[in-house]
Amino acid sequence: MTDHDRLFKELLSTFFIEFLELFIPDLAGTIQPDSIRFLQQEYFADLTSGEEQVIDLLAEVRQAGEEIAFLVHVEAQASAEPNFTRRMFFYFARLYQKYLQRVYPIVVFSFDEPYREEPHHHQVEFPTLKVLEFNFAAIQLNRLNWRDFLQQRNPVAAALMSKMRIAVEDRPRVKAECLRLLATLRLDPARTRLISGFVDVYLRLNQQEKQAFQGELGKLEATEREGIMQIVTSWMEQGIEQGIEQGIEQGIEQGERSLILRQLTRRVGELSEQLCSQISILSIPDLESLGEALLDFSTLSDLETWLAEHQH
């Protein structure tokens, strides 16, 4: 099963200020970027369920011109949960008690369903007295329109468009748009792989959708298309050896073979059944080598020569 908590924690900790700039710009604009310090994981015993709970992300930050720091608590919630607002208040109360600092709570609701607006406050009151009113900032991805983020030059937008509400027929286009936006950002290889891997986990296409995805790439400018292919090729080379998402997703090898075949067809033309069969039985190390070598191929004979040299 996909480790949603780990994926979101890695994304949001790597691009923390970009996350705030995208969704809470008023807060982000006041934070000193060099003041951000991530605190160790906090474990709390949930007395109502009898389970131990872990806070997803906790950062200490400072606002410009202020000496006193405050905390930003980000919780990524992958499923709808009864009494979740109460649990968020418990987190807030315990953090406030432990650190004696202001706490800015944020929740990213990342589940696909339900589509209803999730509550984002918890209160305790009587007819004549409001004892408590607790609120947190809520970002519910399945209620956001991915089209509204197409022009956001922000790596978090490139990743999280894949988790917004997407019509089934739009899945190939959204994946192409996520990677197009990512290509324009020109991030370092490690951060590029982080986002492209995130997108691939949440927008894993079937064979028909892959064909539509190739059609979407064909509509882009040549420079945009080339940038996307570089990202996909880089992901492919890393994914064969290590497994994108460290083996969480199955069927990666089959997907990489399919991608290599498409890449070869674009470079040297249609492949015969015999050539396809030879590629289908390559070992993982040889498949990785082919993924690197094909960038230098220009004719079918280049491929045939390479395969002859790698027969076992």
Rosetta silent file (secondary structure, phi, psi, omega in degrees, C-alpha in Angstrom):
SEQUENCE: MTDHDRLFKELLSTFFIEFLELFIPDLAGTIQPDSIRFLQQEYFADLTSGEEQVIDLLAEVRQAGEEIAFLVHVEAQASAEPNFTRRMFFYFARLYQKYLQRVYPIVVFSFDEPYREEPHHHQVEFPTLKVLEFNFAAIQLNRLNWRDFLQQRNPVAAALMSKMRIAVEDRPRVKAECLRLLATLRLDPARTRLISGFVDVYLRLNQQEKQAFQGELGKLEATEREGIMQIVTSWMEQGIEQGIEQGIEQGIEQGERSLILRQLTRRVGELSEQLCSQISILSIPDLESLGEALLDFSTLSDLETWLAEHQH
SCORE:     score description
SCORE:     0.000 S_00000001
   1 L     0.000  149.058 -178.865    0.000    0.000    0.000 S_00000001
   2 L   -68.115  133.043  178.061    1.125    3.547   -0.691 S_00000001
   3 L   -86.297   82.912 -175.536    2.730    5.272    2.291 S_00000001
   4 H   -60.596  -41.828 -177.562    0.754    8.508    1.966 S_00000001
   5 H   -59.247  -44.841 -178.338    2.147    9.998    5.164 S_00000001
   6 H   -66.572  -43.018 -179.510    5.735    9.573    4.053 S_00000001
   7 H   -60.001  -46.732 -178.002    5.106   10.927    0.555 S_00000001
   8 H   -70.545  -38.795  179.188    3.373   14.053    1.808 S_00000001
   9 H   -62.848  -42.549  179.332    5.855   14.641    4.624 S_00000001
  10 H   -64.305  -43.179  179.625    8.769   14.425    2.199 S_00000001
  11 H   -63.622  -49.426 -172.676    7.088   16.766   -0.271 S_00000001
  12 H   -75.074  -29.337  176.495    5.997   19.375    2.274 S_00000001
  13 H   -75.400  -35.063  178.764    9.231   19.406    4.268 S_00000001
  14 H   -69.691  -38.405 -176.653   11.324   19.755    1.096 S_00000001
  15 L  -120.283   51.061 -173.354    9.135   22.552   -0.280 S_00000001
  16 H   -64.482  -51.309 -177.395    7.790   24.000    2.967 S_00000001
  17 H   -67.462  -34.684  177.776    7.907   27.698    2.107 S_00000001
  18 H   -66.007  -36.204  176.120    6.601   26.973   -1.408 S_00000001
  19 H   -61.154  -47.132  179.238    3.681   25.081    0.140 S_00000001
  20 H   -65.702  -39.900  179.145    2.813   28.088    2.303 S_00000001
  21 H   -61.097  -34.656 -177.341    3.250   30.481   -0.632 S_00000001
  22 H   -74.548  -43.064 -171.174    0.795   28.450   -2.678 S_00000001
  23 H  -109.117  -27.342  179.813   -1.970   28.013   -0.107 S_00000001
  24 L  -134.227   65.931 -173.801   -1.384   30.570    2.691 S_00000001
  25 H   -61.197  -32.541 -179.972    0.498   33.424    1.008 S_00000001
  26 H   -62.875  -37.564  177.073   -0.301   35.962    3.728 S_00000001
  27 H   -74.305  -45.703 -177.244    1.531   33.815    6.267 S_00000001
  28 H   -59.045  -36.937 -177.104    4.369   32.835    3.931 S_00000001
  29 L   -66.238  -15.899 -178.274    5.120   36.458    3.116 S_00000001
  30 L  -100.636   -9.495 -173.695    5.960   37.217    6.732 S_00000001
  31 E   -86.934  136.689  173.217    8.243   34.234    7.452 S_00000001
  32 L   -78.929  113.452 -176.112   12.018   34.493    7.379 S_00000001
  33 H   -57.217  -32.956 -178.271   13.034   31.536    5.155 S_00000001
  34 H   -79.685   -0.251 -179.827   16.334   31.058    6.981 S_00000001
  35 H   -95.326   -7.252 -174.253   14.509   30.715   10.305 S_00000001
  36 L   -69.128  125.530  179.576   12.651   27.506    9.427 S_00000001
  37 E  -136.588  117.643 -179.938   13.640   24.636   11.722 S_00000001
  38 E   -81.473  132.696 -178.014   11.878   21.270   11.618 S_00000001
  39 L   -94.512  158.975 -178.261   11.343   19.710   15.021 S_00000001
  40 L   -64.300  157.252 -177.855   11.544   16.034   15.861 S_00000001
  41 L   -59.305  141.129  178.266    8.445   13.898   15.501 S_00000001
  42 L  -106.152  128.913  178.525    5.915   14.204   18.305 S_00000001
  43 E  -110.877  130.845  179.410    4.149   11.081   19.572 S_00000001
  44 E  -129.271  137.012  173.701    0.919   11.360   21.534 S_00000001
  45 E   -79.139  121.593  177.769   -1.189    8.665   23.150 S_00000001
  46 E   -87.861  102.325 -175.113   -4.763    9.051   21.913 S_00000001
  47 L   -68.304  -21.697 -179.233   -6.773    8.137   25.006 S_00000001
  48 L   -76.814  -32.085 -178.781  -10.044    8.040   23.058 S_00000001
  49 L  -107.533  -14.820 -177.649   -8.848    5.335   20.629 S_00000001
  50 L    77.304   14.044 -178.860   -6.096    3.739   22.684 S_00000001
  51 E  -112.734  159.913  175.519   -3.608    4.273   19.850 S_00000001
  52 E   -91.507  131.677 -178.931   -0.400    6.242   19.548 S_00000001
  53 E  -112.030  147.252 -179.222   -0.592    9.153   17.111 S_00000001
  54 E  -120.209  128.560  175.519    2.288   10.871   15.328 S_00000001
  55 L   -72.182  133.485 -172.988    2.230   14.494   14.238 S_00000001
  56 L   -68.190  -52.950 -173.771    3.118   14.669   10.553 S_00000001
  57 E  -148.790  129.396 -179.229    5.152   17.876   10.326 S_00000001
  58 E  -135.809  121.721 -178.474    6.131   20.491   12.887 S_00000001
  59 E  -126.314  141.060  172.978    8.274   23.517   12.078 S_00000001
  60 E   -99.567  129.902 -176.314    9.475   26.413   14.183 S_00000001
  61 E  -136.825  163.928  174.424    9.574   29.701   12.255 S_00000001
  62 L  -126.111  146.132  174.496   10.035   33.405   12.823 S_00000001
  63 E   -92.102  149.812 -178.795    8.275   36.332   11.259 S_00000001
  64 L   -56.027  131.234  177.013   10.268   39.229    9.899 S_00000001
  65 L    82.286    2.528 -179.897   11.046   41.767   12.590 S_00000001
  66 L  -119.128  141.343  178.661   10.002   39.503   15.456 S_00000001
  67 L   -88.828  -26.930 -175.641   12.242   37.669   17.919 S_00000001
  68 L   -84.151  125.541 -179.743    9.590   35.295   19.230 S_00000001
  69 L   -83.411  166.584  171.613    9.171   32.151   17.157 S_00000001
  70 E  -141.903  170.328 -175.633    5.965   30.202   16.593 S_00000001
  71 E  -106.123  143.568  170.115    5.092   26.715   15.381 S_00000001
  72 E  -116.097  117.301  179.723    3.486   25.593   12.134 S_00000001
  73 E  -106.172  121.363  179.188    1.837   22.188   12.438 S_00000001
  74 E  -116.516  125.563  179.100    0.888   20.490    9.145 S_00000001
  75 E  -117.361  125.231  176.097   -1.201   17.332    9.152 S_00000001
  76 E   -98.217  114.893 -173.747   -1.766   15.324    5.948 S_00000001
  77 E  -108.235  111.285 -172.822   -5.063   13.452    6.293 S_00000001
  78 L   -92.115   -2.299  178.544   -5.473   10.645    3.744 S_00000001
  79 L  -148.924  151.848  176.028   -8.935    9.470    4.834 S_00000001
  80 L   -70.151  136.505 -172.616  -12.148   10.949    6.179 S_00000001
  81 L  -140.067  126.923  175.931  -12.282   10.402    9.923 S_00000001
  82 L   -61.748  142.799  176.804  -15.039   10.983   12.493 S_00000001
  83 L    63.622   24.249  179.864  -14.028   13.417   15.238 S_00000001
  84 H   -64.710  -37.071 -179.380  -10.942   14.494   13.310 S_00000001
  85 H   -63.228  -33.763  177.496  -11.413   18.127   14.366 S_00000001
  86 H   -66.644  -42.020  178.155  -11.329   17.025   17.990 S_00000001
  87 H   -61.965  -39.411  177.766   -8.061   15.166   17.394 S_00000001
  88 H   -62.630  -37.535  177.358   -6.574   18.298   15.805 S_00000001
  89 H   -66.073  -40.312  177.725   -7.534   20.263   18.907 S_00000001
  90 H   -59.594  -43.266  177.250   -5.856   17.657   21.120 S_00000001
  91 H   -58.302  -48.739 -178.252   -2.680   18.034   19.028 S_00000001
  92 H   -58.343  -47.813 -176.053   -2.870   21.798   19.335 S_00000001
  93 H   -62.208  -40.667 -177.861   -3.413   21.722   23.091 S_00000001
  94 H   -72.737  -37.811  175.724   -0.510   19.361   23.718 S_00000001
  95 H   -65.578  -43.063 -179.663    1.872   21.277   21.482 S_00000001
  96 H   -63.761  -39.769  179.228    0.859   24.560   23.083 S_00000001
  97 H   -67.357  -40.392 -175.508    1.339   23.078   26.540 S_00000001
  98 H   -74.066  -44.637 -172.160    4.746   21.590   25.710 S_00000001
  99 H   -98.320  -17.868 -176.913    6.309   24.489   23.784 S_00000001
 100 L    52.346   42.443  177.002    4.384   27.472   25.167 S_00000001
 101 L  -129.531  157.035  173.758    4.451   28.986   21.686 S_00000001
 102 L   -62.043  145.040 -179.652    1.739   30.024   19.271 S_00000001
 103 E  -125.728  126.679  176.781    0.724   27.180   16.953 S_00000001
 104 E  -104.124  104.132 -175.681   -0.577   27.667   13.407 S_00000001
 105 E   -89.301  136.005  179.927   -2.431   24.407   12.502 S_00000001
 106 E  -133.793  137.164  175.332   -2.891   23.352    8.860 S_00000001
 107 E  -122.848  131.510  172.252   -4.562   20.234    7.470 S_00000001
 108 E  -105.376  106.715  175.593   -4.155   18.914    3.936 S_00000001
 109 E   -82.650  113.235 -172.481   -7.106   16.623    3.182 S_00000001
 110 L  -111.194    4.802 -178.753   -5.740   14.376    0.424 S_00000001
 111 L   -72.412  158.733  179.672   -8.410   11.657    0.090 S_00000001
 112 L   -79.699  -38.065  179.143  -10.323   11.198   -3.165 S_00000001
 113 L  -138.688  155.085    2.636  -13.746   10.881   -1.513 S_00000001
 114 L   -78.715  166.590 -178.332  -16.017   12.115   -0.025 S_00000001
 115 L   -91.314   -9.730 -179.220  -16.338   15.419   -1.866 S_00000001
 116 L   -60.558  154.308  177.174  -18.261   17.200    0.868 S_00000001
 117 L   -70.569  126.019 -179.583  -16.480   20.069    2.576 S_00000001
 118 L   -78.015  141.461  177.473  -14.719   18.763    5.670 S_00000001
 119 L   -65.073  149.122 -178.538  -15.258   20.684    8.932 S_00000001
 120 L  -135.264   32.321  173.486  -12.265   22.714   10.103 S_00000001
 121 E  -150.508  156.775  177.932  -13.209   23.842   13.584 S_00000001
 122 E  -133.919  132.592 -177.802  -13.934   22.322   16.982 S_00000001
 123 E  -140.600  153.941  175.109  -15.951   24.031   19.644 S_00000001
 124 E  -128.778  123.208 -176.771  -17.335   23.510   23.120 S_00000001
 125 E  -153.102  160.237  174.090  -20.221   25.714   24.176 S_00000001
 126 E  -121.400  167.823 -179.374  -23.301   26.078   26.292 S_00000001
 127 L   -55.064  -31.162 -176.798  -26.377   28.174   25.580 S_00000001
 128 L  -112.897    3.304 -176.578  -24.952   31.032   27.613 S_00000001
 129 E  -153.002  124.274  172.108  -21.212   30.432   27.271 S_00000001
 130 E   -93.048  106.369 -175.253  -18.848   29.630   24.422 S_00000001
 131 E   -77.381  -41.395 -173.125  -16.039   27.800   26.201 S_00000001
 132 E  -148.065  137.652  169.049  -13.858   26.973   23.181 S_00000001
 133 E  -138.676  106.213 -177.779  -13.638   27.740   19.487 S_00000001
 134 E  -110.342  131.318 -179.170  -10.661   26.112   17.756 S_00000001
 135 E  -126.955  151.200  171.576   -9.991   26.598   14.019 S_00000001
 136 L  -137.153  155.482  177.204   -7.379   25.307   11.602 S_00000001
 137 E   -74.159  127.941 -176.752   -6.506   26.137    8.008 S_00000001
 138 E  -115.723  130.110  175.730   -7.983   23.446    5.747 S_00000001
 139 E  -120.690  102.985 -177.208   -6.766   22.556    2.244 S_00000001
 140 E  -102.181  102.893 -169.503   -9.104   19.967    0.727 S_00000001
 141 H   -63.400  -35.940 -176.375   -7.488   18.848   -2.503 S_00000001
 142 H   -75.602    1.311  174.286  -10.481   17.040   -3.987 S_00000001
 143 H  -108.912    4.939  179.317  -12.451   20.308   -3.924 S_00000001
 144 L  -100.264  144.925  178.682   -9.787   22.237   -5.842 S_00000001
 145 E   -91.319  117.271 -177.701   -9.792   22.666   -9.622 S_00000001
 146 H   -59.665  -27.025 -179.176   -6.454   21.599  -11.084 S_00000001
 147 H   -64.924  -25.401 -179.683   -6.906   24.063  -13.950 S_00000001
 148 H   -71.800   -9.448 -175.003   -6.557   26.943  -11.477 S_00000001
 149 H  -112.822    5.918 -175.699   -2.957   25.891  -10.793 S_00000001
 150 L   -62.728  -32.400 -176.566   -1.649   25.501  -14.350 S_00000001
 151 L  -100.608    9.855  178.874    0.162   28.842  -14.317 S_00000001
 152 L   -84.417  110.629  178.917    1.531   28.573  -10.779 S_00000001
 153 L   -80.768   73.630 -173.427    5.316   28.298  -11.033 S_00000001
 154 L  -143.041  126.598 -177.296    5.444   26.344   -7.823 S_00000001
 155 H   -62.284  -30.349  178.965    6.782   22.790   -7.306 S_00000001
 156 H   -69.323  -35.427  175.172    4.018   21.967   -4.819 S_00000001
 157 H   -63.470  -42.028  179.549    1.415   22.854   -7.450 S_00000001
 158 H   -59.458  -35.415 -179.904    3.175   20.524   -9.913 S_00000001
 159 H   -80.742  -49.741 -169.191    2.855   17.701   -7.381 S_00000001
 160 H   -80.061  -12.416  170.755   -0.544   18.306   -5.823 S_00000001
 161 H   -56.988  -29.397 -179.236   -2.476   18.837   -9.062 S_00000001
 162 H   -68.225  -14.687 -179.358   -2.276   15.035   -9.239 S_00000001
 163 H  -111.390    4.211  177.780   -4.440   14.802   -6.090 S_00000001
 164 L   -81.568  175.436 -177.378   -7.050   17.399   -6.985 S_00000001
 165 E   -70.850  118.351 -174.089  -10.478   16.499   -8.356 S_00000001
 166 L  -128.661  125.808  173.216   -9.855   15.088  -11.823 S_00000001
 167 L   -64.536  147.634 -176.019  -12.386   13.713  -14.286 S_00000001
 168 H   -55.237  -41.849 -176.790  -11.383   10.255  -15.501 S_00000001
 169 H   -71.589  -13.652 -178.947  -10.930   11.475  -19.073 S_00000001
 170 H   -93.566   -5.942 -174.460   -8.603   14.274  -17.898 S_00000001
 171 H   -55.588  -46.847  178.866   -6.073   12.053  -16.112 S_00000001
 172 H   -61.814  -39.658 -179.323   -3.564   11.863  -19.032 S_00000001
 173 H   -66.813  -41.372 -178.804   -3.723   15.624  -19.575 S_00000001
 174 H   -63.575  -40.443  178.280   -3.248   16.401  -15.891 S_00000001
 175 H   -62.392  -42.969  177.965   -0.174   14.173  -15.734 S_00000001
 176 H   -62.215  -40.477 -178.985    1.255   15.924  -18.795 S_00000001
 177 H   -69.689  -37.426  176.337    0.511   19.336  -17.258 S_00000001
 178 H   -59.350  -46.338 -177.863    2.115   18.361  -13.929 S_00000001
 179 H   -73.158  -32.710  175.857    5.303   17.348  -15.712 S_00000001
 180 H   -61.541  -47.433  178.988    5.190   20.376  -18.033 S_00000001
 181 H   -62.032  -42.814  179.088    5.049   22.689  -15.022 S_00000001
 182 H   -60.510  -41.134 -178.828    7.811   20.725  -13.311 S_00000001
 183 H   -63.242  -33.193 -178.849   10.035   20.992  -16.399 S_00000001
 184 H   -72.477  -18.742 -175.805    9.703   24.785  -16.417 S_00000001
 185 H   -80.101  -23.626  177.796   10.960   25.018  -12.810 S_00000001
 186 L    52.062   54.452  177.485   14.405   23.551  -13.629 S_00000001
 187 L   -79.962  169.288  176.201   14.956   22.085  -10.176 S_00000001
 188 L   -68.342  160.687 -174.378   17.954   19.985   -9.219 S_00000001
 189 H   -55.943  -41.023 -176.919   17.713   16.260  -10.148 S_00000001
 190 H   -64.236  -44.570 -179.068   16.843   15.042   -6.644 S_00000001
 191 H   -71.795  -33.511  175.922   13.936   17.455   -6.213 S_00000001
 192 H   -62.955  -43.979  179.214   12.751   16.827   -9.747 S_00000001
 193 H   -65.229  -35.804  179.112   12.653   13.089   -9.059 S_00000001
 194 H   -58.911  -48.475 -176.658   10.774   13.669   -5.808 S_00000001
 195 H   -73.208  -43.432 -179.702    7.948   15.503   -7.576 S_00000001
 196 H   -63.745  -35.943  176.155    7.849   13.325  -10.706 S_00000001
 197 H   -66.431  -39.931  177.223    7.732   10.236   -8.471 S_00000001
 198 H   -59.710  -47.655 -179.224    4.887   11.765   -6.432 S_00000001
 199 H   -62.362  -41.234 -177.179    2.923   12.473   -9.615 S_00000001
 200 H   -67.224  -34.689  178.302    3.526    8.982  -10.954 S_00000001
 201 H   -64.407  -43.322 -173.607    2.257    7.334   -7.760 S_00000001
 202 H   -92.878   -9.910  174.192   -1.012    9.282   -7.772 S_00000001
 203 L  -129.798   58.958  176.946   -1.532    9.357  -11.547 S_00000001
 204 L   -77.737  114.882 -171.839   -0.528    5.826  -12.557 S_00000001
 205 L   -91.386  146.800  171.421   -1.977    5.473  -16.070 S_00000001
 206 L   -82.046  179.764 -173.361   -3.313    2.356  -17.748 S_00000001
 207 H   -62.258  -41.324  179.104   -2.280    1.442  -21.289 S_00000001
 208 H   -65.475  -40.216  179.261   -5.052    3.426  -22.954 S_00000001
 209 H   -68.017  -33.423  177.406   -4.304    6.460  -20.810 S_00000001
 210 H   -62.335  -38.821  177.397   -0.605    6.194  -21.649 S_00000001
 211 H   -64.968  -41.216  177.252   -1.466    6.533  -25.326 S_00000001
 212 H   -65.686  -36.181  176.864   -3.579    9.589  -24.550 S_00000001
 213 H   -60.690  -43.585  177.397   -0.682   10.946  -22.471 S_00000001
 214 H   -61.656  -37.126  176.697    1.613   10.652  -25.492 S_00000001
 215 H   -64.540  -38.090  176.920   -0.997   12.552  -27.498 S_00000001
 216 H   -64.391  -38.936  178.328   -1.017   15.324  -24.878 S_00000001
 217 H   -63.650  -35.324 -179.913    2.757   15.587  -25.109 S_00000001
 218 H   -65.506  -19.545  179.505    2.441   15.983  -28.862 S_00000001
 219 L   -83.147  -12.714 -175.765    0.365   19.135  -28.339 S_00000001
 220 L   -83.798  163.030  173.320    3.126   20.874  -26.382 S_00000001
 221 L   -63.050  153.609 -176.195    5.911   23.063  -27.673 S_00000001
 222 H   -58.586  -39.997 -178.871    9.062   21.168  -28.626 S_00000001
 223 H   -67.391  -37.970  178.215   11.067   22.632  -25.731 S_00000001
 224 H   -67.188  -41.941 -179.516    8.353   21.701  -23.218 S_00000001
 225 H   -63.840  -41.654  179.391    8.086   18.211  -24.649 S_00000001
 226 H   -64.219  -40.127  178.469   11.837   17.704  -24.499 S_00000001
 227 H   -61.821  -40.541  178.712   11.905   18.866  -20.880 S_00000001
 228 H   -66.140  -42.365 -178.656    9.227   16.331  -19.948 S_00000001
 229 H   -65.137  -33.348  175.904   11.022   13.496  -21.726 S_00000001
 230 H   -64.611  -40.851  178.268   14.208   14.308  -19.837 S_00000001
 231 H   -64.300  -46.968 -177.929   12.291   14.069  -16.555 S_00000001
 232 H   -64.016  -40.681  179.209   10.633   10.791  -17.529 S_00000001
 233 H   -64.906  -42.140  178.367   13.930    9.314  -18.718 S_00000001
 234 H   -62.417  -44.560  177.784   15.663   10.345  -15.491 S_00000001
 235 H   -61.526  -41.192 -179.015   12.858    8.823  -13.437 S_00000001
 236 H   -60.664  -46.010 -177.629   13.012    5.670  -15.539 S_00000001
 237 H   -64.974  -39.076  178.100   16.740    5.201  -14.994 S_00000001
 238 H   -72.191  -39.787 -173.611   16.392    5.699  -11.245 S_00000001
 239 H   -68.891  -32.031 -179.385   13.221    3.661  -10.981 S_00000001
 240 H   -63.734  -43.955 -175.439   14.575    0.526  -12.629 S_00000001
 241 H   -79.327  -43.249 -171.398   17.363    0.119  -10.121 S_00000001
 242 H  -103.351  -25.019 -175.479   15.756    1.400   -6.958 S_00000001
 243 L    83.472  109.754 -179.198   12.016    1.216   -7.644 S_00000001
 244 L   -62.700  132.707 -173.425   10.169    4.478   -7.551 S_00000001
 245 L    67.920   28.053  169.676    8.616    4.763   -4.114 S_00000001
 246 L    52.419   44.248  173.653   10.940    2.002   -2.861 S_00000001
 247 L    81.444    5.816 -179.944    8.851   -0.885   -4.076 S_00000001
 248 L   -65.304  -42.511  179.486    5.545    0.429   -2.729 S_00000001
 249 L   -92.962  138.624  178.338    4.000    0.275   -6.178 S_00000001
 250 L   -95.601  162.883  176.566    4.068   -3.004   -8.122 S_00000001
 251 L    80.569   15.898 -178.225    4.472   -3.462  -11.850 S_00000001
 252 H   -65.261  -42.544 -176.785    7.229   -0.865  -12.246 S_00000001
 253 H   -58.361  -45.067  179.394    9.403   -3.134  -14.375 S_00000001
 254 H   -61.704  -40.882  179.325    6.606   -3.713  -16.870 S_00000001
 255 H   -65.043  -36.568 -179.733    5.927    0.018  -17.081 S_00000001
 256 H   -70.255  -38.089  176.529    9.587    0.789  -17.710 S_00000001
 257 H   -60.949  -42.342  179.479    9.820   -1.740  -20.524 S_00000001
 258 H   -62.260  -41.077 -179.707    6.780   -0.118  -22.119 S_00000001
 259 H   -65.796  -41.406  179.215    8.337    3.322  -21.766 S_00000001
 260 H   -63.425  -40.630  178.323   11.631    2.170  -23.310 S_00000001
 261 H   -61.784  -40.596  178.387    9.776    0.660  -26.254 S_00000001
 262 H   -66.545  -40.079  178.555    7.982    3.955  -26.871 S_00000001
 263 H   -62.418  -42.845 -179.998   11.248    5.870  -26.587 S_00000001
 264 H   -64.564  -40.959  179.588   12.919    3.529  -29.073 S_00000001
 265 H   -61.902  -38.735  178.632   10.035    3.854  -31.530 S_00000001
 266 H   -66.324  -31.992 -173.935   10.354    7.650  -31.408 S_00000001
 267 H   -89.879  -39.717 -171.763   14.107    7.451  -32.067 S_00000001
 268 H  -122.681   -0.279  179.119   14.552    4.631  -34.598 S_00000001
 269 L   100.010 -177.491 -177.418   11.082    3.838  -35.952 S_00000001
 270 L   -60.380  140.453 -179.717    8.719    0.891  -35.582 S_00000001
 271 L   -99.290  142.427  176.481   10.209   -2.202  -33.941 S_00000001
 272 L   -72.845  163.403  177.553    9.722   -5.721  -35.256 S_00000001
 273 H   -59.935  -36.032 -179.620    8.159   -8.405  -33.074 S_00000001
 274 H   -63.299  -43.994  179.815   11.563  -10.064  -32.821 S_00000001
 275 H   -65.505  -40.836  178.751   13.186   -6.891  -31.427 S_00000001
 276 H   -62.397  -39.214  178.738   10.320   -6.382  -28.991 S_00000001
 277 H   -64.695  -40.728  179.026   10.703   -9.965  -27.792 S_00000001
 278 H   -62.611  -40.343 -179.914   14.432   -9.498  -27.251 S_00000001
 279 H   -69.146  -34.511 -175.773   13.786   -6.386  -25.167 S_00000001
 280 H   -66.265  -19.264 -178.321   11.031   -8.109  -23.157 S_00000001
 281 L  -106.212    7.520  178.706   13.480  -10.657  -21.727 S_00000001
 282 L   -65.928  145.531  174.516   16.258   -8.233  -20.781 S_00000001
 283 L   -71.935  166.651  179.010   17.355   -8.283  -17.163 S_00000001
 284 H   -59.256  -47.428  178.318   16.863   -5.220  -14.992 S_00000001
 285 H   -59.771  -40.812  179.534   20.552   -4.137  -15.267 S_00000001
 286 H   -68.941  -36.878  177.776   20.467   -4.565  -19.066 S_00000001
 287 H   -63.047  -39.305  176.860   17.161   -2.706  -19.279 S_00000001
 288 H   -63.462  -43.211  178.751   18.738    0.147  -17.333 S_00000001
 289 H   -62.306  -39.916  178.502   21.730    0.154  -19.691 S_00000001
 290 H   -64.671  -38.433  178.110   19.391    0.255  -22.683 S_00000001
 291 H   -59.274  -33.502  177.491   17.553    3.191  -21.162 S_00000001
 292 H   -80.140  -42.535 -174.288   20.833    5.109  -21.119 S_00000001
 293 H   -68.765  -33.114 -174.308   22.152    3.863  -24.475 S_00000001
 294 H   -61.880  -19.903  178.446   19.013    4.620  -26.506 S_00000001
 295 H   -64.335  -20.176 -179.976   19.675    8.341  -26.152 S_00000001
 296 H  -101.299   -1.751 -178.741   22.526    7.861  -28.654 S_00000001
 297 L   -76.053  145.399  173.844   20.593    5.658  -31.127 S_00000001
 298 L  -132.558  -18.530  179.887   19.615    7.041  -34.507 S_00000001
 299 L  -136.098  165.379  176.756   18.856    3.913  -36.574 S_00000001
 300 H   -61.811  -33.188 -179.373   17.471    0.422  -36.058 S_00000001
 301 H   -63.485  -31.166  176.642   20.933   -0.992  -36.660 S_00000001
 302 H   -61.650  -43.587  179.095   22.156    0.833  -33.536 S_00000001
 303 H   -66.262  -44.619 -178.921   19.556   -1.025  -31.496 S_00000001
 304 H   -61.482  -41.340  178.701   20.289   -4.375  -33.191 S_00000001
 305 H   -63.281  -43.156 -179.457   24.013   -3.981  -32.541 S_00000001
 306 H   -62.775  -44.858 -179.340   23.396   -3.145  -28.886 S_00000001
 307 H   -64.219  -38.669  179.049   21.116   -6.148  -28.392 S_00000001
 308 H   -62.550  -37.107 -178.252   23.635   -8.476  -30.075 S_00000001
 309 H   -73.628  -19.339 -175.686   26.332   -7.254  -27.684 S_00000001
 310 L  -112.208   18.835  174.282   24.088   -7.881  -24.648 S_00000001
 311 L   -75.714  140.427 -178.277   22.858  -11.354  -25.435 S_00000001
 312 L  -113.877    0.000    0.000   23.543  -13.851  -22.647 S_00000001
